[in-house]
Amino acid sequence: MPIPLDAAEVLNREFLEIRARLLHLAASLDRLDRAEGAVHDDPRLAKIRAGLEILGGVESERAERIQLLFSRPYDANWVKSLGVERRG
Amino acid sequence: MYYLDPHIHMVSRVTDDYETLAKMGCVAVSEPAFWAGFDRGSVDGFRDYFRQLTEFETKRASWYGIQHYTWLCINAKEAENVSLSREVIAMIPEFLDKPGVLGIGEIGLNKNTKNEATIFLEHLDLAAKTDELILIHTPHLEDKYQGTRMILDMLNDDRRLEHHRVLVDHVEEHTIRAVLDDGYWAGMTLYPTSKCTPERAVDMIEMYGPERLMVNSAGDWGPSKPTAVPDFILAMRLRGHGESLIRRVVYENPVKFFSQSRNFDFTPPETYEAVG
């Protein structure tokens, strides 16, 4: 289904909001830098960096890829690994 | 615009919310059984909760002209207690013929554990044997993708279930495609900080079309907004979408899905008659 608005109109409408959200992210990362202690080993930080790379890339479906980045992987053998008895 | 909220927990909301919903065009709500914020200690606790859902909430909604429907189950969080869950599942049929009971829900997974999956399967068995519609909760945040895939595995494995009679709720960008591709209905939940925003829900309508898609507020006792569906309606209009498409998502789709239940005795607002 096409979006009723063209790209120029989407950018016009969303530019300030995108700018504000980028600033929000930048300030959060600055706050992390200024805070006492170190979290550079925290795996969540690596996920945030990977997420920022997705945002900066040219490939589409960024929202879906960010969601998958922050998701536990699916194990197709979960029935066996959990020991669930299937029925039906 | 008239609309239905297909997933909202009104037992957690004040009566003023019913008034606000009515003023914003809500003509019906469907309320799945869920976790109350604490674990209940006995099957009688659930029996009382089901009475509240099928008797008092129906009455409270009617004070504002809102039609109230409900779903019954033991939720995924309390499903960790397998013995209590089995007592509740055995008790549910006492209520299945009550007016406004649409089916079994919201069942699902929370942390994707063995006990949750076991009780989910036993709910599916009950639904299949009693020919009930099914409403499914999918997990939060990092557990959603894995849990949704597990849920689809279990649904697809049960050949008794008709896919068009199952609604998989709380879908997001990484789970919606699999749900729709397998022929199920999908619900997008609009939450202030987690799940989905109105704008992202509009994006998913644009990417996947309106077929078998609904939006809901899932308003409950936590941070949530019972008027989120009107927010979605506004977001659709601002994006330039027409009224017929919006009405299909917020009104016609839930009516079409719920109409598969023998207990969906819906009165369209266009047919309301003046009293006196």
Interface residues (C-beta under 8 A of the other chain):
Chain A: M1 P2 I3 P4 L5 E61 A63 E64 Q67 L68 F70 S71 R72 P73 Y74 D75 W78 V79 L82 G83 V84 E85 R86 R87 G88
Chain B: N112 T113 K114 A117 T118 L121 L124 D125 A128 L141 E142 D143 K144 Y145 Q146 R149 M150 D153 M154 D157 D158 R159 R160 L161 E172 E173 H174 R200 D203 I205 E206 M207 G209 R239 G240 H241
